[in-house]
Amino acid sequence: LKGHHQEALKLLLEVEHLIPKPDAGDAEIFDHIAQAYLKLGDKPKALDYLKRASTLNPEDAKIRQRLEEVSH
């Protein structure tokens, strides 16, 4: 949903609720949620989701890079 960040975030959060366990998840979904929060100006929530994505997929260079950028 390019350019429709609020709508995209709503859909992504709905997908997140379909994840069976709270400690499980999909790094890509969390990364997309983080990007939507960034576009909406909510850096703390974006950082939280980037940390979760990084925990699930620590080898993903794009997630690591975004996490580093948002952390500073």
Residue, then its C-alpha position, 0 to 999 in steps of 0.5 A: l500500500k505505497g503511500h497509504h501508511q496508516e492503512a498498511l500499518k492496520l493490515l500489518l498489525e492484523v497479520e501480526h495478531l494471527i501469529p500463534k505465539p507472542d514470542a514467535g513471528d515473522a521478521e519480515i512482517f515486523d520489519h514492514i510494521a517498523q517501516a510503517y511506524l517510521k513513515l508515520g513518525d513513531k520512532p519508538k514503536a519502529l525501534d521496538y519492531l526492528k529489535r523484534a525483527s532482528t532477534l528473529n533474523p539476526e543475519d538480515a543485513k537490511i534489518r540490521q542496517r535499519l535498526e542501526e539507523v533508527s537507534h541513533 
